[in-house]
Amino acid sequence: MNVIRNRCGGVTSCGTNAVWQIDAVDFSRQTEESVNFEYFESRTKIEDTATSHQHFCRGKRSVYVQEQVCTGVAKVNADYLGAVQRWAEGAVQLFWVQLFVDRTPQLVIFSWCVLGYFGIVYHFVYGSWAKDLIGYNMFCDTPGTPTIMLGADASICTSLYRGFKFFLGHNIDRVVYKLAEEQYMLLIDVSLTWFLVCCGMALATVFLSFRGIMPSIVRLFIMTENITYFWTSLAIFFWISLTVFMVVSTTPPLMFNISHFAIYVIFIKISEHGMLHYYKSLGESNELAIWRGQQSYMISAPLFVMSIVQGTLAAWGIAWRNTDKSFWLSADHGDDVIRIATMWVSFIWALLLFCVSFTVVMATRFDLFHDVQDKFERQCQLCACWMMLLVALTVWEPLLKFWGFDDKIEAMSKDESSNIARWWASFNIWWRTRAWITRYLVDFGLPLLILSGATGGKSILAVFAYATSGVSAGR
């Protein structure tokens, strides 16, 4: 991460091995104001990040030296999780202090710009479109209907619309495809418009980069991410709840073509992994390190919620009572953190067992009583079970660690009396350095599983191959 942030001079101090270039005037103490001036921002638990933000807002930048100049002892287990909770709590404090107490102008203006961007995206998805306002779409519409930019029957619109036809695995999908031509054209029209908006933003980025303005804007991005990253932890609870809902409900929660969505995910993940591979080589990182970060994020989800509550209460004290919340001990919330994390990973595996059991019971009931199970419901349940399995695999190693099974597994791997137990223990030890494979299973395995038809639908890959071969033979 620091290798990326260093390109705009936006590496924030983490308190360790940081060297500050200080102007002597700031420490002159020759005036009454300078005597009371505090150079380092120390109201929150992450005074290093807070001070970095202050200097970024004053136009200064940082430099990251990617060299090994010292040796330290890494935090492990309870100490590390306690630090994660403390850092997140400090970020929550800083969120309220800088945006609502100090009202830092750069961050406030930038936050309004971000909210405006979200508003534009929301309007693109749910708001009124050009046809609702002026009677015409921008680029694409149904055959014979004129548009503002391309007129009627533009070839690019027809080609894009026909492209959806290759990925229809169910009869109902083909019926919807024919009946919803106007909606498909609206989707294509909005997508083309949004593509042009993104191209315009890219050109603006290039222009600002040549003018030397872009680095300061990117530093604002970094500062905003530093004080808001904990909010994204709530998405984990949403997706797990959605997975359980997909198992127990009688209707799919999201009414869209699952094959189209799987193809979209694959394209996004290919781009994401391409960028990760590039920056991984720059930062001398490896797959296991990236995987550990993903594991840590999953485990820390309830700790972030705990931090949001405690950090908000602390920010109230900072704002109204001028309370100093920078003091902390390494043992703060140590037992609570381990207890919460243990309950969380155990709960995830309990949910997996529930989802699998419920799916098996429902399938058995349909077989015994000769009921007809809806095909979409079955596919929905199987997809949800696969999703829950991949989430559970993410926290498998922490589950064993929290419950104290690591030493037992080490002993079982050397026990010659039971081949099955020894093989299972040896596999778990081998898996510790290969668990990053799960990340590829989540990013690519599940979408390909959907497209292959293994979750209950028709194999979209086979349909596409057949359609392609048919076109070639016709030519």
VOPAGU-2260 file (C-alpha; in pm, 1 decimal, decimal comma):
REM VOPAGU-2260
SITE   aa  ch    i         X         Y         Z
SITE  MET   A    0       0,0       0,0       0,0
SITE  ASN   A    1     277,6     243,7      88,2
SITE  VAL   A    2     440,2     188,4    -250,9
SITE  ILE   A    3     117,0     301,2    -416,3
SITE  ARG   A    4      59,1     596,7    -185,8
SITE  ASN   A    5     418,4     712,1    -221,8
SITE  ARG   A    6     352,7     803,6    -586,2
SITE  CYS   A    7     157,8    1108,3    -470,8
SITE  GLY   A    8     349,0    1170,0    -148,4
SITE  GLY   A    9      56,0    1043,4      57,3
SITE  VAL   A   10     210,5     784,8     291,5
SITE  THR   A   11      77,2     856,0     639,1
SITE  SER   A   12     297,0     803,6     942,3
SITE  CYS   A   13     227,8     486,6    1137,1
SITE  GLY   A   14     423,8     608,3    1439,8
SITE  THR   A   15     712,8     364,9    1390,1
SITE  ASN   A   16    1033,3     447,5    1199,4
SITE  ALA   A   17     904,3     785,9    1088,5
SITE  VAL   A   18    1130,3    1091,5    1054,5
SITE  TRP   A   19     966,6    1434,6    1059,4
SITE  GLN   A   20    1117,3    1739,9     893,2
SITE  ILE   A   21    1031,4    2021,1    1133,6
SITE  ASP   A   22    1069,8    2392,7    1077,5
SITE  ALA   A   23    1254,5    2554,6    1367,0
SITE  VAL   A   24    1002,6    2838,4    1365,5
SITE  ASP   A   25     733,3    2593,4    1475,2
SITE  PHE   A   26     932,5    2518,8    1791,7
SITE  SER   A   27    1067,5    2865,6    1858,9
SITE  ARG   A   28     827,0    2929,4    2148,1
SITE  GLN   A   29     905,5    3300,8    2111,9
SITE  THR   A   30     545,7    3416,8    2103,5
SITE  GLU   A   31     251,9    3348,9    2330,2
SITE  GLU   A   32      71,3    3159,1    2054,8
SITE  SER   A   33     371,6    2938,0    1979,0
SITE  VAL   A   34     407,1    2843,6    2346,7
SITE  ASN   A   35      59,1    2690,7    2344,6
SITE  PHE   A   36     101,6    2544,6    1996,6
SITE  GLU   A   37     113,9    2165,2    1986,1
SITE  TYR   A   38     299,4    2037,5    1680,7
SITE  PHE   A   39     162,5    1680,0    1695,6
SITE  GLU   A   40    -213,5    1626,1    1696,5
SITE  SER   A   41    -267,8    1414,2    2006,9
SITE  ARG   A   42    -640,0    1420,3    2077,7
SITE  THR   A   43    -710,9    1076,9    1925,8
SITE  LYS   A   44    -560,8     728,9    1948,3
SITE  ILE   A   45    -395,9     761,7    1605,1
SITE  GLU   A   46    -201,5    1081,9    1660,2
SITE  ASP   A   47      44,8     984,5    1386,0
SITE  THR   A   48    -225,7     970,9    1118,7
SITE  ALA   A   49    -393,6    1286,1    1251,5
SITE  THR   A   50     -65,0    1478,0    1235,9
SITE  SER   A   51       0,9    1349,7     882,5
SITE  HIS   A   52    -340,6    1481,3     778,6
SITE  GLN   A   53    -263,9    1822,9     925,1
SITE  HIS   A   54      58,0    1850,2     725,0
SITE  PHE   A   55    -104,6    1724,5     404,9
SITE  CYS   A   56    -366,3    1997,2     438,2
SITE  ARG   A   57     -85,4    2252,1     470,0
SITE  GLY   A   58      54,1    2143,1     133,2
SITE  LYS   A   59     331,8    1915,3     257,6
SITE  ARG   A   60     398,3    1563,5     131,8
SITE  SER   A   61     569,2    1249,8     258,0
SITE  VAL   A   62     836,8    1019,2     120,7
SITE  TYR   A   63     840,3     642,7     171,3
SITE  VAL   A   64    1185,3     481,3     187,7
SITE  GLN   A   65    1148,8     119,4      80,8
SITE  GLU   A   66    1454,8     -13,8     257,2
SITE  GLN   A   67    1504,1    -239,3     557,0
SITE  VAL   A   68    1674,7     -12,0     809,5
SITE  CYS   A   69    1568,8    -175,3    1136,5
SITE  THR   A   70    1424,1    -490,8    1289,1
SITE  GLY   A   71    1115,9    -513,7    1507,3
SITE  VAL   A   72     883,9    -764,2    1669,2
SITE  ALA   A   73     550,6    -801,4    1489,6
SITE  LYS   A   74     227,2    -804,1    1685,7
SITE  VAL   A   75      57,5   -1144,3    1693,5
SITE  ASN   A   76    -276,9   -1284,9    1801,5
SITE  ALA   A   77    -436,1   -1082,2    2083,7
SITE  ASP   A   78    -186,7    -795,3    2052,5
SITE  TYR   A   79    -249,7    -760,2    1679,6
SITE  LEU   A   80    -628,4    -780,6    1703,2
SITE  GLY   A   81    -620,0    -533,3    1990,0
SITE  ALA   A   82    -414,3    -297,9    1774,7
SITE  VAL   A   83    -658,4    -336,2    1483,2
SITE  GLN   A   84    -945,3    -243,5    1714,0
SITE  ARG   A   85    -748,6      51,1    1855,3
SITE  TRP   A   86    -654,0     182,5    1510,1
SITE  ALA   A   87   -1013,3     156,7    1393,7
SITE  GLU   A   88   -1137,3     333,3    1706,9
SITE  GLY   A   89    -885,9     610,6    1646,4
SITE  ALA   A   90   -1002,5     640,0    1285,4
SITE  VAL   A   91   -1361,5     678,8    1406,3
SITE  GLN   A   92   -1250,7     951,1    1648,2
SITE  LEU   A   93   -1062,0    1125,0    1368,1
SITE  PHE   A   94   -1364,8    1097,3    1137,8
SITE  TRP   A   95   -1585,5    1295,3    1375,9
SITE  VAL   A   96   -1311,6    1536,3    1487,3
SITE  GLN   A   97   -1182,3    1639,9    1144,6
SITE  LEU   A   98   -1517,1    1651,5     963,6
SITE  PHE   A   99   -1752,1    1780,6    1233,6
SITE  VAL   A  100   -1541,8    1939,0    1510,9
SITE  ASP   A  101   -1248,3    2099,4    1330,4
SITE  ARG   A  102   -1435,1    2107,5     997,2
SITE  THR   A  103   -1109,3    2075,3     804,5
SITE  PRO   A  104   -1195,2    2265,5     481,9
SITE  GLN   A  105   -1018,9    2033,0     236,8
SITE  LEU   A  106   -1178,0    1719,5     383,6
SITE  VAL   A  107   -1524,0    1874,7     414,5
SITE  ILE   A  108   -1524,9    1997,1      53,0
SITE  PHE   A  109   -1389,2    1667,1     -72,7
SITE  SER   A  110   -1652,0    1473,3     127,0
SITE  TRP   A  111   -1927,3    1677,9     -33,9
SITE  CYS   A  112   -1777,7    1599,0    -375,6
SITE  VAL   A  113   -1779,2    1226,9    -292,6
SITE  LEU   A  114   -2141,4    1245,5    -180,5
SITE  GLY   A  115   -2224,4    1430,5    -502,1
SITE  TYR   A  116   -2057,9    1153,6    -702,5
SITE  PHE   A  117   -2266,6     891,9    -521,0
SITE  GLY   A  118   -2573,6    1100,9    -595,2
SITE  ILE   A  119   -2489,4    1099,6    -966,0
SITE  VAL   A  120   -2443,5     722,0    -962,9
SITE  TYR   A  121   -2774,6     681,3    -779,3
SITE  HIS   A  122   -2946,9     898,4   -1038,9
SITE  PHE   A  123   -2797,7     691,7   -1321,5
SITE  VAL   A  124   -2938,2     375,0   -1163,3
SITE  TYR   A  125   -3272,5     484,6   -1016,9
SITE  GLY   A  126   -3347,8     836,5   -1137,7
SITE  SER   A  127   -3535,1     967,1   -1440,2
SITE  TRP   A  128   -3352,0     927,9   -1769,0
SITE  ALA   A  129   -3337,8    1148,5   -2078,8
SITE  LYS   A  130   -3639,3     977,6   -2236,5
SITE  ASP   A  131   -3847,4    1054,0   -1927,3
SITE  LEU   A  132   -3749,9    1419,7   -1942,9
SITE  ILE   A  133   -3728,2    1508,2   -2313,4
SITE  GLY   A  134   -3874,2    1202,3   -2485,9
SITE  TYR   A  135   -3551,6    1065,0   -2637,9
SITE  ASN   A  136   -3262,9     844,8   -2520,1
SITE  MET   A  137   -2907,1     962,9   -2571,2
SITE  PHE   A  138   -2763,5     684,7   -2791,7
SITE  CYS   A  139   -2975,9     369,5   -2807,3
SITE  ASP   A  140   -3344,1     279,4   -2820,1
SITE  THR   A  141   -3573,7      17,2   -2970,4
SITE  PRO   A  142   -3569,7     -29,7   -3352,5
SITE  GLY   A  143   -3720,2     264,7   -3537,5
SITE  THR   A  144   -3703,8     501,4   -3239,4
SITE  PRO   A  145   -3472,1     802,1   -3290,0
SITE  THR   A  146   -3212,6     908,9   -3031,5
SITE  ILE   A  147   -3035,4    1238,1   -2967,6
SITE  MET   A  148   -2678,9    1140,9   -3066,3
SITE  LEU   A  149   -2696,2     841,8   -3303,3
SITE  GLY   A  150   -3041,0     866,9   -3456,4
SITE  ALA   A  151   -3241,2     548,1   -3509,0
SITE  ASP   A  152   -3119,1     187,4   -3539,7
SITE  ALA   A  153   -2753,3     246,5   -3456,1
SITE  SER   A  154   -2549,4     -66,7   -3531,5
SITE  ILE   A  155   -2351,8     -48,9   -3206,5
SITE  CYS   A  156   -2674,6     -61,5   -3005,0
SITE  THR   A  157   -2807,1    -360,3   -3198,8
SITE  SER   A  158   -2477,1    -547,2   -3159,2
SITE  LEU   A  159   -2464,1    -485,9   -2784,7
SITE  TYR   A  160   -2825,5    -595,4   -2743,6
SITE  ARG   A  161   -2762,6    -917,6   -2935,5
SITE  GLY   A  162   -2456,5    -981,2   -2721,3
SITE  PHE   A  163   -2679,8   -1053,6   -2421,9
SITE  LYS   A  164   -2839,0   -1338,9   -2616,6
SITE  PHE   A  165   -2529,5   -1558,8   -2584,8
SITE  PHE   A  166   -2564,0   -1578,0   -2205,6
SITE  LEU   A  167   -2922,5   -1689,1   -2151,0
SITE  GLY   A  168   -2931,2   -2020,9   -1968,3
SITE  HIS   A  169   -3303,8   -2056,4   -1886,9
SITE  ASN   A  170   -3617,3   -2043,7   -2096,6
SITE  ILE   A  171   -3752,8   -1765,2   -1876,1
SITE  ASP   A  172   -3435,5   -1564,7   -1951,5
SITE  ARG   A  173   -3503,6   -1587,9   -2323,7
SITE  VAL   A  174   -3864,9   -1480,4   -2273,3
SITE  VAL   A  175   -3755,4   -1182,1   -2064,7
SITE  TYR   A  176   -3489,7   -1100,6   -2325,8
SITE  LYS   A  177   -3756,4   -1064,3   -2596,4
SITE  LEU   A  178   -4012,9    -881,9   -2384,0
SITE  ALA   A  179   -3767,4    -641,9   -2219,1
SITE  GLU   A  180   -3596,5    -505,2   -2530,3
SITE  GLU   A  181   -3676,7    -148,0   -2427,5
SITE  GLN   A  182   -3523,7    -201,8   -2082,3
SITE  TYR   A  183   -3214,1    -360,8   -2235,4
SITE  MET   A  184   -3174,6     -63,5   -2466,8
SITE  LEU   A  185   -3213,6     170,6   -2169,7
SITE  LEU   A  186   -2938,7     -22,6   -1989,4
SITE  ILE   A  187   -2709,8       7,4   -2293,2
SITE  ASP   A  188   -2791,7     377,2   -2330,7
SITE  VAL   A  189   -2709,8     452,7   -1966,4
SITE  SER   A  190   -2392,4     242,6   -1988,6
SITE  LEU   A  191   -2266,3     426,8   -2295,9
SITE  THR   A  192   -2340,1     761,8   -2131,6
SITE  TRP   A  193   -2160,7     656,4   -1814,0
SITE  PHE   A  194   -1866,8     534,2   -2024,2
SITE  LEU   A  195   -1833,7     880,5   -2178,6
SITE  VAL   A  196   -1854,9    1038,1   -1831,4
SITE  CYS   A  197   -1569,4     813,1   -1715,4
SITE  CYS   A  198   -1367,1     905,7   -2025,1
SITE  GLY   A  199   -1420,2    1271,4   -1940,9
SITE  MET   A  200   -1304,8    1211,5   -1584,8
SITE  ALA   A  201    -996,2    1030,8   -1717,2
SITE  LEU   A  202    -909,6    1326,4   -1941,7
SITE  ALA   A  203    -958,4    1565,2   -1649,0
SITE  THR   A  204    -725,0    1346,7   -1441,3
SITE  VAL   A  205    -456,8    1361,1   -1711,9
SITE  PHE   A  206    -492,1    1741,3   -1737,9
SITE  LEU   A  207    -468,3    1788,2   -1359,8
SITE  SER   A  208    -166,6    1557,2   -1350,0
SITE  PHE   A  209      19,8    1766,7   -1606,3
SITE  ARG   A  210     -65,4    2078,5   -1404,8
SITE  GLY   A  211      71,9    1916,6   -1087,9
SITE  ILE   A  212    -262,3    1937,4    -906,4
SITE  MET   A  213    -353,8    1569,5    -904,5
SITE  PRO   A  214    -116,0    1454,3    -624,8
SITE  SER   A  215    -284,6    1683,2    -371,4
SITE  ILE   A  216    -626,8    1553,9    -478,7
SITE  VAL   A  217    -510,6    1192,8    -440,9
SITE  ARG   A  218    -380,7    1275,6     -93,2
SITE  LEU   A  219    -734,2    1388,5     -10,1
SITE  PHE   A  220    -855,9    1049,0    -130,9
SITE  ILE   A  221    -606,4     882,3     102,1
SITE  MET   A  222    -705,6    1096,7     400,1
SITE  THR   A  223   -1073,5    1024,3     338,0
SITE  GLU   A  224   -1002,3     651,3     318,0
SITE  ASN   A  225    -804,5     668,0     643,1
SITE  ILE   A  226   -1104,3     801,5     835,2
SITE  THR   A  227   -1383,3     604,7     664,7
SITE  TYR   A  228   -1252,0     252,7     592,4
SITE  PHE   A  229   -1427,8     105,9     896,3
SITE  TRP   A  230   -1772,5     181,7     747,9
SITE  THR   A  231   -1716,5     -76,9     474,4
SITE  SER   A  232   -1703,5    -352,1     738,3
SITE  LEU   A  233   -2083,0    -334,0     757,5
SITE  ALA   A  234   -2096,5    -481,0     405,4
SITE  ILE   A  235   -1970,4    -813,6     541,9
SITE  PHE   A  236   -2278,0    -848,2     763,6
SITE  PHE   A  237   -2500,6    -761,7     467,6
SITE  TRP   A  238   -2353,4   -1029,8     241,6
SITE  ILE   A  239   -2363,2   -1297,6     510,2
SITE  SER   A  240   -2725,2   -1207,1     590,6
SITE  LEU   A  241   -2806,6   -1211,9     219,5
SITE  THR   A  242   -2651,2   -1558,0     188,6
SITE  VAL   A  243   -2865,5   -1696,5     471,1
SITE  PHE   A  244   -3171,8   -1527,7     321,1
SITE  MET   A  245   -3101,6   -1695,6     -12,5
SITE  VAL   A  246   -3110,1   -2034,0     162,1
SITE  VAL   A  247   -3425,1   -1995,3     371,1
SITE  SER   A  248   -3638,8   -1777,6     141,9
SITE  THR   A  249   -3862,5   -1907,7    -133,7
SITE  THR   A  250   -3766,1   -1638,9    -385,8
SITE  PRO   A  251   -3429,3   -1504,5    -504,7
SITE  PRO   A  252   -3345,0   -1176,6    -324,3
SITE  LEU   A  253   -3208,4    -999,2    -631,3
SITE  MET   A  254   -3407,3   -1021,4    -954,2
SITE  PHE   A  255   -3142,3   -1006,0   -1223,8
SITE  ASN   A  256   -2981,8   -1247,8   -1466,6
SITE  ILE   A  257   -2728,7   -1439,4   -1256,9
SITE  SER   A  258   -2524,7   -1536,1   -1565,4
SITE  HIS   A  259   -2481,2   -1173,1   -1670,7
SITE  PHE   A  260   -2380,1   -1086,0   -1315,9
SITE  ALA   A  261   -2123,1   -1370,2   -1305,7
SITE  ILE   A  262   -1966,8   -1249,7   -1632,2
SITE  TYR   A  263   -1953,3    -894,7   -1495,6
SITE  VAL   A  264   -1778,6   -1020,2   -1178,5
SITE  ILE   A  265   -1519,7   -1211,4   -1382,0
SITE  PHE   A  266   -1427,5    -902,9   -1586,2
SITE  ILE   A  267   -1400,1    -689,7   -1271,6
SITE  LYS   A  268   -1184,2    -949,4   -1094,4
SITE  ILE   A  269    -952,9    -985,7   -1393,8
SITE  SER   A  270    -887,8    -610,5   -1381,9
SITE  GLU   A  271    -846,9    -617,4   -1004,1
SITE  HIS   A  272    -598,7    -904,9   -1007,0
SITE  GLY   A  273    -404,7    -740,7   -1288,1
SITE  MET   A  274    -353,0    -427,3   -1078,1
SITE  LEU   A  275    -270,1    -634,0    -768,3
SITE  HIS   A  276     -10,3    -833,0    -959,9
SITE  TYR   A  277     157,6    -513,6   -1078,6
SITE  TYR   A  278     171,0    -346,3    -739,0
SITE  LYS   A  279     259,6    -674,0    -568,0
SITE  SER   A  280     580,0    -683,8    -771,8
SITE  LEU   A  281     657,8    -321,2    -684,0
SITE  GLY   A  282     604,7    -373,9    -312,7
SITE  GLU   A  283     785,6    -709,1    -296,6
SITE  SER   A  284     474,4    -869,1    -155,3
SITE  ASN   A  285     331,3   -1216,9    -215,1
SITE  GLU   A  286      -3,7   -1391,9    -236,9
SITE  LEU   A  287       6,3   -1508,0     124,7
SITE  ALA   A  288      49,6   -1151,8     255,1
SITE  ILE   A  289    -250,3   -1032,6      51,0
SITE  TRP   A  290    -451,8   -1327,0     178,4
SITE  ARG   A  291    -361,2   -1250,7     542,0
SITE  GLY   A  292    -488,5    -897,4     491,6
SITE  GLN   A  293    -818,1   -1030,2     356,1
SITE  GLN   A  294    -845,8   -1271,5     649,0
SITE  SER   A  295    -777,0    -992,1     894,9
SITE  TYR   A  296   -1048,3    -776,5     738,6
SITE  MET   A  297   -1303,3   -1057,9     767,1
SITE  ILE   A  298   -1212,3   -1137,0    1128,2
SITE  SER   A  299   -1212,3    -770,1    1229,6
SITE  ALA   A  300   -1565,7    -693,3    1108,2
SITE  PRO   A  301   -1726,6    -709,8    1457,0
SITE  LEU   A  302   -1424,6    -526,5    1601,8
SITE  PHE   A  303   -1490,9    -240,3    1359,7
SITE  VAL   A  304   -1850,0    -221,8    1483,0
SITE  MET   A  305   -1717,8    -210,9    1839,6
SITE  SER   A  306   -1479,1      66,1    1732,1
SITE  ILE   A  307   -1758,0     267,8    1569,6
SITE  VAL   A  308   -1952,9     271,6    1896,5
SITE  GLN   A  309   -1657,4     343,3    2125,0
SITE  GLY   A  310   -1493,1     589,5    1886,1
SITE  THR   A  311   -1816,1     788,2    1847,2
SITE  LEU   A  312   -1857,0     813,5    2224,7
SITE  ALA   A  313   -1492,8     919,8    2257,8
SITE  ALA   A  314   -1533,6    1184,6    1985,9
SITE  TRP   A  315   -1826,6    1327,3    2182,8
SITE  GLY   A  316   -1593,2    1371,2    2480,6
SITE  ILE   A  317   -1326,0    1531,5    2262,1
SITE  ALA   A  318   -1574,9    1777,5    2112,1
SITE  TRP   A  319   -1765,4    1885,0    2423,6
SITE  ARG   A  320   -1528,8    1818,6    2714,3
SITE  ASN   A  321   -1187,4    1857,3    2548,3
SITE  THR   A  322   -1102,5    1507,8    2668,7
SITE  ASP   A  323    -764,1    1366,9    2570,8
SITE  LYS   A  324    -829,9    1024,0    2416,2
SITE  SER   A  325    -474,1     958,6    2300,3
SITE  PHE   A  326    -376,8     744,2    2600,3
SITE  TRP   A  327    -402,9     368,6    2563,4
SITE  LEU   A  328    -253,3      44,8    2692,0
SITE  SER   A  329    -163,5    -257,2    2482,1
SITE  ALA   A  330    -391,0    -467,5    2703,9
SITE  ASP   A  331    -699,1    -249,0    2641,6
SITE  HIS   A  332    -994,4    -467,9    2542,3
SITE  GLY   A  333    -753,8    -759,6    2487,0
SITE  ASP   A  334    -978,4   -1028,2    2633,1
SITE  ASP   A  335   -1289,6    -873,2    2480,9
SITE  VAL   A  336   -1130,7    -861,1    2136,6
SITE  ILE   A  337   -1030,3   -1228,0    2141,9
SITE  ARG   A  338   -1370,4   -1329,4    2276,4
SITE  ILE   A  339   -1558,1   -1133,7    2007,8
SITE  ALA   A  340   -1335,4   -1264,5    1727,5
SITE  THR   A  341   -1374,8   -1624,2    1851,2
SITE  MET   A  342   -1752,3   -1592,2    1864,8
SITE  TRP   A  343   -1757,8   -1435,5    1518,6
SITE  VAL   A  344   -1558,1   -1705,3    1335,2
SITE  SER   A  345   -1750,3   -1977,4    1521,1
SITE  PHE   A  346   -2076,8   -1811,2    1420,9
SITE  ILE   A  347   -1971,8   -1814,2    1053,8
SITE  TRP   A  348   -1909,1   -2189,0    1063,2
SITE  ALA   A  349   -2236,3   -2245,4    1249,6
SITE  LEU   A  350   -2414,0   -2055,5     970,9
SITE  LEU   A  351   -2245,9   -2277,8     711,9
SITE  LEU   A  352   -2369,4   -2591,1     888,4
SITE  PHE   A  353   -2717,7   -2441,3     912,1
SITE  CYS   A  354   -2726,6   -2349,5     541,7
SITE  VAL   A  355   -2610,9   -2694,8     430,7
SITE  SER   A  356   -2847,2   -2872,2     670,4
SITE  PHE   A  357   -3144,6   -2661,8     565,8
SITE  THR   A  358   -3072,6   -2720,7     196,5
SITE  VAL   A  359   -3041,0   -3097,1     248,6
SITE  VAL   A  360   -3362,2   -3110,6     453,6
SITE  MET   A  361   -3554,2   -2914,9     189,4
SITE  ALA   A  362   -3423,2   -3136,2     -92,4
SITE  THR   A  363   -3509,4   -3450,8     107,3
SITE  ARG   A  364   -3858,8   -3322,7     177,3
SITE  PHE   A  365   -3919,7   -3260,8    -190,5
SITE  ASP   A  366   -3796,5   -3609,7    -275,7
SITE  LEU   A  367   -3999,3   -3785,5      -5,6
SITE  PHE   A  368   -4325,8   -3605,0     -72,7
SITE  HIS   A  369   -4270,5   -3578,2    -448,9
SITE  ASP   A  370   -4309,2   -3203,1    -441,0
SITE  VAL   A  371   -4175,0   -2998,2    -727,1
SITE  GLN   A  372   -3899,0   -2769,5    -607,0
SITE  ASP   A  373   -3865,6   -2451,2    -802,6
SITE  LYS   A  374   -3553,1   -2460,8   -1019,1
SITE  PHE   A  375   -3454,4   -2106,0    -934,1
SITE  GLU   A  376   -3499,6   -2171,4    -563,3
SITE  ARG   A  377   -3272,3   -2476,7    -581,9
SITE  GLN   A  378   -3009,0   -2286,9    -776,5
SITE  CYS   A  379   -3033,0   -1998,8    -528,7
SITE  GLN   A  380   -2978,0   -2232,2    -232,2
SITE  LEU   A  381   -2680,9   -2408,0    -392,9
SITE  CYS   A  382   -2515,1   -2075,9    -481,5
SITE  ALA   A  383   -2567,6   -1953,1    -125,7
SITE  CYS   A  384   -2413,2   -2268,9      21,2
SITE  TRP   A  385   -2108,9   -2229,7    -202,7
SITE  MET   A  386   -2075,0   -1866,0    -101,0
SITE  MET   A  387   -2103,0   -1953,9     267,1
SITE  LEU   A  388   -1844,7   -2230,9     228,7
SITE  LEU   A  389   -1593,0   -1990,3      76,5
SITE  VAL   A  390   -1653,2   -1737,6     355,2
SITE  ALA   A  391   -1605,7   -2012,6     615,9
SITE  LEU   A  392   -1279,7   -2125,1     452,6
SITE  THR   A  393   -1153,6   -1769,1     489,3
SITE  VAL   A  394   -1173,4   -1794,9     869,8
SITE  TRP   A  395   -1080,1   -2164,5     903,2
SITE  GLU   A  396    -723,7   -2102,1    1025,0
SITE  PRO   A  397    -829,0   -1835,2    1278,5
SITE  LEU   A  398   -1100,0   -2071,3    1403,8
SITE  LEU   A  399    -841,2   -2338,9    1484,2
SITE  LYS   A  400    -609,2   -2079,8    1639,3
SITE  PHE   A  401    -872,2   -1918,6    1861,9
SITE  TRP   A  402    -994,8   -2253,3    1993,6
SITE  GLY   A  403    -639,0   -2371,5    2066,5
SITE  PHE   A  404    -624,7   -2657,6    1815,4
SITE  ASP   A  405    -292,0   -2558,2    1660,3
SITE  ASP   A  406     -78,9   -2751,8    1908,7
SITE  LYS   A  407    -304,5   -3056,4    1879,7
SITE  ILE   A  408    -278,8   -3047,6    1501,3
SITE  GLU   A  409     100,1   -3027,7    1523,6
SITE  ALA   A  410     100,0   -3334,8    1750,3
SITE  MET   A  411    -144,8   -3525,0    1527,7
SITE  SER   A  412      75,2   -3462,9    1221,8
SITE  LYS   A  413     352,6   -3662,9    1394,0
SITE  ASP   A  414     127,1   -3938,4    1526,5
SITE  GLU   A  415     195,3   -4261,7    1335,8
SITE  SER   A  416     -90,0   -4456,5    1499,2
SITE  SER   A  417    -369,2   -4303,6    1290,3
SITE  ASN   A  418    -305,4   -4243,0     920,1
SITE  ILE   A  419    -632,0   -4055,4     863,4
SITE  ALA   A  420    -576,8   -3815,1    1154,2
SITE  ARG   A  421    -212,5   -3765,4    1056,7
SITE  TRP   A  422    -307,3   -3695,8     694,8
SITE  TRP   A  423    -575,9   -3446,8     801,2
SITE  ALA   A  424    -336,1   -3266,6    1038,7
SITE  SER   A  425     -59,8   -3258,1     775,7
SITE  PHE   A  426    -304,3   -3113,2     523,2
SITE  ASN   A  427    -398,4   -2834,9     768,0
SITE  ILE   A  428     -32,4   -2748,5     819,2
SITE  TRP   A  429      26,2   -2749,2     442,2
SITE  TRP   A  430    -285,5   -2534,0     394,4
SITE  ARG   A  431    -149,6   -2255,2     615,6
SITE  THR   A  432      80,9   -2141,6     335,9
SITE  ARG   A  433    -162,6   -2228,4      54,5
SITE  ALA   A  434    -483,1   -2076,8     192,2
SITE  TRP   A  435    -450,3   -1786,5     -52,6
SITE  ILE   A  436    -599,4   -2025,4    -309,9
SITE  THR   A  437    -935,2   -1950,2    -146,8
SITE  ARG   A  438    -912,2   -1593,2    -276,2
SITE  TYR   A  439    -902,2   -1721,7    -633,9
SITE  LEU   A  440   -1187,7   -1961,9    -561,2
SITE  VAL   A  441   -1397,8   -1670,7    -434,7
SITE  ASP   A  442   -1306,1   -1432,6    -716,7
SITE  PHE   A  443   -1313,9   -1675,5   -1010,2
SITE  GLY   A  444   -1434,1   -2015,3    -887,7
SITE  LEU   A  445   -1786,7   -1914,7    -793,2
SITE  PRO   A  446   -1863,5   -1716,2   -1113,4
SITE  LEU   A  447   -1726,4   -2000,2   -1327,8
SITE  LEU   A  448   -1927,3   -2247,9   -1120,4
SITE  ILE   A  449   -2243,9   -2052,3   -1201,0
SITE  LEU   A  450   -2159,4   -2031,2   -1569,2
SITE  SER   A  451   -2080,3   -2404,1   -1582,9
SITE  GLY   A  452   -2429,8   -2495,1   -1464,4
SITE  ALA   A  453   -2306,7   -2680,8   -1153,5
SITE  THR   A  454   -2542,4   -2481,0    -929,6
SITE  GLY   A  455   -2851,9   -2611,0   -1103,7
SITE  GLY   A  456   -2884,0   -2404,0   -1418,9
SITE  LYS   A  457   -2780,9   -2471,5   -1776,2
SITE  SER   A  458   -2412,0   -2451,4   -1860,3
SITE  ILE   A  459   -2368,8   -2104,5   -2007,5
SITE  LEU   A  460   -2016,2   -2193,4   -2116,6
SITE  ALA   A  461   -2152,3   -2483,3   -2322,4
SITE  VAL   A  462   -2427,7   -2265,0   -2466,0
SITE  PHE   A  463   -2174,8   -1998,8   -2566,7
SITE  ALA   A  464   -1939,4   -2256,2   -2721,0
SITE  TYR   A  465   -2227,2   -2410,8   -2916,3
SITE  ALA   A  466   -2349,8   -2072,5   -3036,6
SITE  THR   A  467   -2000,6   -1968,9   -3142,9
SITE  SER   A  468   -1938,6   -2293,5   -3330,0
SITE  GLY   A  469   -2278,3   -2260,5   -3500,2
SITE  VAL   A  470   -2193,2   -1911,1   -3623,0
SITE  SER   A  471   -1857,2   -2031,1   -3753,5
SITE  ALA   A  472   -2014,7   -2328,0   -3933,6
SITE  GLY   A  473   -2277,7   -2101,0   -4088,5
SITE  ARG   A  474   -2007,7   -1879,9   -4228,8
